[in-house]
Amino acid sequence: MNDVEACEAYIASFRNGVGKNCEIISPEELGQEFLYHISTNSGIKKFIPQLTQRSAPKEDRSVPRVSVAPTIFGCILGYQQDRGDWEYGRSNKGWKDGWYIYGFRNEVSVKPNVKVLYDADFTDERWLVPYKPEKWQYPAEIIGKYFYRSVREYQRNAYGEKTIEVFLEVAKGAVVRFSGDVMLTEGYWTFEFSRWVKGWDKSEVTGLRKLDATEWKKVKGATAELLSYQEPPSACW
């Protein structure tokens, strides 16, 4: 039994009909190296599939999983807490001014439909599940980091629309897909996209450009100085 077959058998074992509303996606079908997960925590050594603690009313609660997405935009929509982080992060001692991008290489994943996950069509969320003993945990690898520098609001309609200025670093040798066909290679990038608007946010990226290391360090030093901070070993003594 190969990994796809093993994952299919695992999902089919759930009696609540989850298996009938999920598709198993192989790395070849995914068409890219990484699936992504974002976090404010830079110290995760491994991800362990668990029952979700932040589920919506119309979301399955029976399958242990690590929630991932094939785009960073999908991760942001699924995470839903970036506004709180941005506006109130300074009151959280664990906040380091931005978010870390964890990458999972060439993994078989589960793609739920809207009967299992109400916002699946918007987030394109996937699950990494414990379909065999080797998958009871997934090694963590940070392949990027990003932060918001500014938010501008436009009164395009009755509700207004907020445009966020993003700065994102891609680690050496990695490629990060932000949304659609926006693929970011190793190095430093800035762009804007709409966020916190009425209804579902927009994935269109504008003003995309690559930065040199000097400009990146200058902006990060002024806006997200803590993003590169790592606790010294003595912090655990």
LINJO-V467467 format. One record per pair of residues at least 12 apart in sequence whose C-alpha atoms are under 7 Angstrom apart, sorted by sequence separation. I is the first residue (numbers start at 1). J is the second residue. D is the distance in Angstrom with one decimal. If there is no record, write none. Layout:
((I,J,D) (I,J,D))
This chain:
((51,63,6.1) (151,163,5.6) (152,164,6.5) (174,186,5.8) (193,205,5.1) (51,64,4.4) (151,164,4.6) (173,186,6.0) (192,205,5.7) (193,206,6.5) (50,64,4.2) (51,65,6.4) (111,125,6.7) (112,126,6.8) (150,164,5.9) (151,165,6.4) (172,186,5.3) (191,205,6.4) (192,206,5.3) (49,64,5.0) (50,65,5.1) (111,126,4.7) (150,165,5.3) (170,185,6.4) (171,186,5.5) (191,206,5.8) (192,207,6.2) (8,24,6.5) (49,65,4.0) (50,66,6.8) (110,126,5.4) (111,127,6.6) (148,164,6.6) (149,165,5.6) (170,186,4.7) (171,187,6.7) (191,207,5.0) (49,66,4.9) (109,126,6.1) (110,127,4.9) (148,165,5.7) (149,166,6.2) (170,187,5.2) (191,208,4.4) (48,66,6.8) (109,127,5.5) (110,128,6.5) (148,166,4.7) (169,187,5.7) (170,188,6.4) (190,208,5.8) (191,209,6.6) (47,66,6.9) (109,128,5.2) (147,166,5.9) (148,167,6.4) (169,188,4.5) (190,209,5.7) (4,24,6.7) (146,166,7.0) (147,167,5.5) (168,188,5.9) (169,189,6.3) (189,209,5.9) (190,210,6.5) (146,167,5.5) (147,168,6.6) (168,189,5.2) (189,210,4.5) (4,26,6.5) (146,168,4.1) (167,189,5.7) (168,190,6.2) (188,210,5.8) (189,211,5.5) (145,168,5.8) (146,169,6.1) (167,190,4.5) (188,211,5.2) (145,169,5.4) (166,190,5.5) (167,191,6.9) (179,203,6.2) (188,212,6.7) (144,169,5.3) (145,170,6.9) (166,191,5.5) (144,170,4.5) (165,191,5.9) (166,192,5.9) (143,170,6.1) (144,171,5.3) (165,192,4.6) (143,171,5.0) (164,192,5.4) (188,216,6.6) (163,192,6.4) (164,193,5.6) (37,67,7.0) (163,193,5.6) (164,194,6.2) (37,68,5.0) (143,174,6.4) (163,194,4.4) (164,195,6.6) (36,68,5.2) (37,69,6.7) (162,194,5.7) (163,195,6.1) (35,68,6.1) (36,69,5.3) (161,194,6.9) (162,195,5.6) (35,69,5.6) (36,70,6.1) (162,196,6.2) (35,70,4.9) (36,71,6.7) (162,197,6.4) (36,72,6.7) (161,197,5.2) (38,75,6.4) (160,197,6.9) (37,75,6.2) (102,140,6.4) (103,141,5.6) (102,141,5.3) (103,142,6.2) (159,198,6.3) (102,142,4.4) (103,143,5.9) (101,142,5.6) (102,143,5.8) (100,142,6.6) (101,143,5.8) (101,144,4.9) (100,144,6.0) (101,145,5.5) (78,123,5.8) (100,145,4.3) (77,123,5.8) (99,145,5.6) (100,146,6.6) (99,146,5.5) (75,123,6.8) (98,146,5.7) (99,147,6.3) (74,123,4.3) (98,147,4.4) (74,124,6.1) (97,147,6.6) (74,125,6.8) (40,95,6.4) (69,124,6.1) (60,116,5.3) (69,125,4.7) (59,116,5.6) (60,117,6.3) (68,125,5.8) (69,126,5.5) (40,98,6.5) (42,100,6.3) (59,117,4.6) (67,125,6.7) (68,126,5.2) (40,99,4.7) (41,100,7.0) (58,117,6.5) (59,118,6.1) (67,126,6.0) (68,127,6.0) (39,99,5.5) (40,100,6.0) (58,118,5.6) (67,127,4.9) (38,99,6.4) (39,100,5.3) (66,127,5.5) (67,128,6.7) (38,100,5.6) (39,101,6.8) (65,127,5.5) (66,128,5.0) (38,101,4.7) (65,128,5.3) (66,129,6.7) (37,101,5.9) (38,102,6.1) (65,129,4.7) (36,101,6.6) (37,102,5.1) (64,129,6.2) (36,102,5.6) (37,103,6.6) (36,103,4.8) (35,103,5.7) (36,104,6.4) (34,103,5.5) (35,104,5.2) (34,104,5.2) (35,105,6.8) (34,105,4.8) (33,105,5.5) (34,106,6.3) (33,106,5.4) (149,223,6.2) (147,224,6.8) (27,106,5.0) (27,107,5.8) (49,129,5.9) (27,108,5.9) (49,130,6.5) (26,108,4.8) (25,108,5.8) (26,109,6.7) (25,109,5.3) (24,109,5.9) (25,110,6.1) (24,110,4.7) (25,111,6.8) (23,110,5.8) (24,111,6.1) (49,136,6.7) (22,110,6.3) (23,111,5.0) (48,136,6.2) (49,137,6.6) (22,111,5.4) (23,112,6.4) (48,137,4.5) (22,112,4.3) (47,137,5.6) (48,138,6.3) (21,112,6.0) (22,113,6.0) (46,137,6.4) (47,138,5.0) (21,113,5.7) (46,138,5.5) (47,139,6.3) (46,139,4.4) (47,140,6.4) (21,115,6.7) (45,139,6.5) (46,140,4.7) (21,116,6.6) (45,140,5.2) (44,140,6.4) (18,116,6.7) (4,108,6.5) (3,108,7.0) (72,177,6.5) (73,178,5.7) (71,177,5.2) (72,178,4.7) (73,179,5.6) (71,178,5.1) (72,179,6.6) (71,179,5.3) (10,131,5.4) (7,131,5.2) (6,131,6.3) (98,224,6.7) (97,224,4.8) (97,226,6.1) (98,227,6.1) (73,203,6.6) (96,226,4.8) (97,227,5.8) (96,227,5.1))
